[in-house]
Amino acid sequence: MKKAVTLKKNHEFRRLYGKGASAAGSGLVIYCRKNRLGHNRLGVTVSTKLGNAVVRNRARRRLRETYRLNQHLMRQGYDMVLVARHRAVNMPWGELNASFLKLSGKLGLLEEALG
């Protein structure tokens, strides 16, 4: 599977925080906004308050993997930022995945089921 196209620039993150829609759960917050590209772009942020570099990188990897496994269910043409909360570090995998899907559904990021 291809790597996700990522958001890198500060102004892209600020635009999403300011003008994007958001949904918050116990382990993460999702900000999203429609883009004019034909594909999704992903950004992941983790605060230094969460812990040292090892803990932050683990949270980042878990969020990226959650997105990667569910990317085939997502609508295309959105910019998304996943913000890790403190609970995302030790949250069971199934619970984190369910939380991501629930929040994505709330924001209308999931494709409608056919039939």
C-alpha positions in Angstrom: 0.0 0.0 0.0 1.2 3.5 -0.8 2.4 5.9 1.9 0.0 8.7 2.8 0.6 12.1 1.5 1.5 14.3 4.5 0.9 17.8 5.6 4.2 19.5 6.4 3.9 23.2 6.4 2.9 25.2 9.5 0.3 27.3 7.5 -1.5 24.1 6.4 -1.9 23.0 10.0 -3.0 26.5 11.1 -5.6 26.6 8.4 -7.1 23.3 9.5 -7.1 24.4 13.1 -8.8 27.7 12.3 -11.2 26.8 9.5 -11.6 23.1 9.6 -14.3 20.9 11.3 -13.2 19.0 14.4 -14.3 16.0 16.5 -12.8 15.0 19.8 -12.6 11.6 21.4 -10.9 10.2 24.5 -7.7 9.3 22.6 -7.5 11.7 19.7 -8.9 14.8 18.0 -9.5 15.0 14.3 -9.5 18.2 12.3 -10.5 18.0 8.7 -11.2 20.3 5.7 -12.0 19.7 2.1 -9.0 20.3 -0.3 -9.1 20.7 -4.0 -6.8 17.8 -4.7 -8.1 14.3 -5.6 -6.6 12.6 -2.6 -6.3 12.9 1.2 -3.4 14.5 3.1 -2.6 13.5 6.6 -0.9 15.4 9.4 -0.2 14.0 12.9 0.7 16.1 15.9 1.7 15.1 19.4 2.4 17.6 22.2 5.6 17.5 24.2 3.3 17.3 27.3 2.6 13.7 26.4 6.1 12.5 27.3 9.6 12.0 26.0 10.5 11.4 22.3 10.0 7.6 22.6 6.4 8.1 23.9 5.6 10.8 21.4 6.9 8.7 18.5 4.9 5.7 19.6 1.7 7.7 19.7 2.5 9.1 16.2 3.1 5.6 14.8 -0.1 4.3 16.3 -2.2 7.2 14.8 -0.5 6.8 11.4 -1.2 3.0 11.4 -4.8 3.6 12.4 -5.2 5.9 9.4 -3.4 3.5 7.1 -5.6 0.5 8.0 -8.8 2.5 7.5 -7.8 4.6 4.5 -9.8 2.5 2.1 -13.0 3.5 3.9 -12.3 7.2 3.7 -13.6 9.7 1.2 -11.0 11.4 -0.9 -10.2 15.1 -1.2 -9.7 16.0 2.5 -6.9 17.4 4.6 -6.8 15.8 8.1 -4.8 16.4 11.2 -4.8 13.8 14.0 -3.9 15.2 17.4 -2.9 12.6 20.0 -4.3 13.0 23.5 -2.6 11.6 26.6 -4.8 8.5 26.5 -3.7 7.5 22.9 -0.3 6.2 24.2 -1.7 3.4 26.3 -5.2 2.9 24.8 -5.9 -0.6 23.6 -5.6 -0.9 19.8 -9.2 -1.9 19.2 -10.4 1.1 21.3 -8.2 3.5 19.4 -9.3 2.2 16.1 -13.0 2.3 17.1 -12.5 5.9 18.3 -10.9 6.9 15.0 -13.8 5.4 13.0 -16.4 7.0 15.2 -14.9 10.5 14.9 -14.4 10.1 11.1 -18.0 9.1 10.8 -19.1 12.1 12.8 -17.1 14.4 10.4 -18.5 12.7 7.3 -15.1 11.3 6.2 -16.3 7.7 5.7 -17.7 6.5 2.4 -21.4 5.5 2.5 -22.0 1.8 2.5 -23.3 0.6 -0.8 -26.5 -1.5 -0.8 
